[in-house]
Amino acid sequence: MPSFDIVSKVDMQEVDNVINNTRKEILTRYDLRQGTSEVDLDRGDGTIKMVAEDRMKMKAIQDIIVSNLVRRKIDPKCLDVGEPEGTSGGHLKCEAKIRQGIDRDLARKIVKLIKDRKLKVQAAIQDDQVRVTGKKIDDLQDVIGMLKDKELEIPLQFVNMKS
């Protein structure tokens, strides 16, 4: 029986490349190089830590990260950026969490969207992914097309297609 998996994964090596490119760009940009702007990636937690002198520079760093993500073909929706907080040195710090996997609520929403389509497919939640099975590959492709058109809060990938 044909099936595929709906997942949400981010290649951490590409994110590491994005952070390295962001650091280089911070060193070369006139408005950022004179200050103490920092960007670090914690691969274990999947977080990006940013430090800047003020809100304008923090926004500029976030924009650089987003533009580098797009260049590396990573959807910026995978970032969950927190609010900037003050530090003891008078700077601002901010954390951006890299979302991996599909949480239960979103998985239920995806299954509901698939069932509302009234195709002859079954969707099952498996840990942090959703498996869709059906008799016809055309029905599975309809599900993929429908989910690509929907604006969901995380980027989705469709992997493991078996016929």
N, C-alpha and C positions, 0 to 999 in steps of 0.2 A: 504494500500500500504506500503510495507516495506521501512524503512528509518533508517538513523543514522546521527549523528552529528560529524563533525570534529572540535575539539577544541584544544587549547593549554593552559593548566592550570598547575600551580605548587602549591603543597601543602605547604603553608607557615609554618605550624607547623614542617614539615620535614626540611625546610630551617633553621628554628630556631634551630633545633637539630644539623644541620650541623655547624652552627655558634658556638654553645656551644662546640661541639667536637673540632672545630678548635682552639678555645680559650684554651682548655685544652692541645691540642697538642703544641701550641705555648709556654705554660708554661713549657713543659717537654723537648722540643727540645733544644739541647745545643747551636746551632747557633742563636736561636731566643730569648731565655729566658733572656739574659743579657740586651737586648735593650728595647726599648719602642714600641713594636709592638702591635697594637690594631686592633680588628675587631668588627664591630657593625652592627646590622641589624635594618633598619627602616622599620617596617611592613607597615606603612601607605603609604610610597612612593614606597615600594618594592625595596629598594636599600641596598647594602652591602657597608659599608664604611671601608676602610683599611688604616692604617698608619704604615709606616715602616721607618727605618733609611736610607736604600739605595735600589737600584734597585734589588740587589740580594735577599735581605730579602723580598721585595715586591713580587718578582716572587715566592719565597718559600711559602709565605702565600697564593698566588693565587693557587699554586699547591696543597696545603693542602685542600683548599676549594673544588677544583675540585675532588680530590680523595674522600673526604667525601661525595660530591654529588653523585658520582658513587656508593659508598657503600650504600647510602640511596635510590638507584634506581631512581635518578633524573638525567635527561639528562643535561650535562653541557652546551649544546647549548642554554639553557634558560638564560644564563648569557650574558650580553652585557657589557664587561669590558672596561672602559675608559682608557685614558692615565694617567700615574702618573704625579702629579703636585707637585712642591715644596711648602713647608710651611714656615712660618716665623721662625720656630725653626730649620730649616735645615733638616727636615724630608721630606718624600714623602707621599702624600695621593692619594688615588685612589678610584673611585666609580664603583661598578658593579650593573647595573640595571637588575632586574629579569623581563624577558619578559613574559607577560600574555596576552592571546588572540591573535587572528589572525588579522593583519592589512589589510586594503583594498587591497593593492597591492599584498600581498601574497595570499589573498583570491581569487583575480582574476586569479593569476597564477595557483592555485589549480583547479579552475573551468575550466581553459583552458586545463590543463593536463587531467582532467576527460573527457572533450568533445573530445579531440584528440584521446582518447582510443576508441571512437565510440561504446560505450556500450549503452544499452537502459536505461539510468539513467538521472535524472535531478539534477543539483547542483544549490543551491540558497544560496547567501550570506545573513546571518542574523546577524547583529551587528558584534561581534567578533568571529563568528563561521560560518561553512559552513554546510548546511543540504543537504544530498544526498538521493534521493528517486528513487525507481525503482520497476518494477513488480516482478523481481526475486531476491531472496537473493543471489544467485550465482553471479549475476552482482555486487551487493554491495560488496561482499567479494573480487571480482576481483579489485574493486576500492581501497579497503583497502590494499590489497597486493601490488598494483602498487604504492600507496603513501608511503608505508613502505620502498619500494626499492629506492625511490627518495631521494636524499640528499637535504633536505630543510633546511633553516637557523634556524628554530625553531623546537622543538619536537612537534609531533602531537599525540593526543589521539582520539580514536574513541569510542564515548559513545552514550547512548540512542538508542541502536539498537531495532527497533520495527519491528515485522513481521505481 
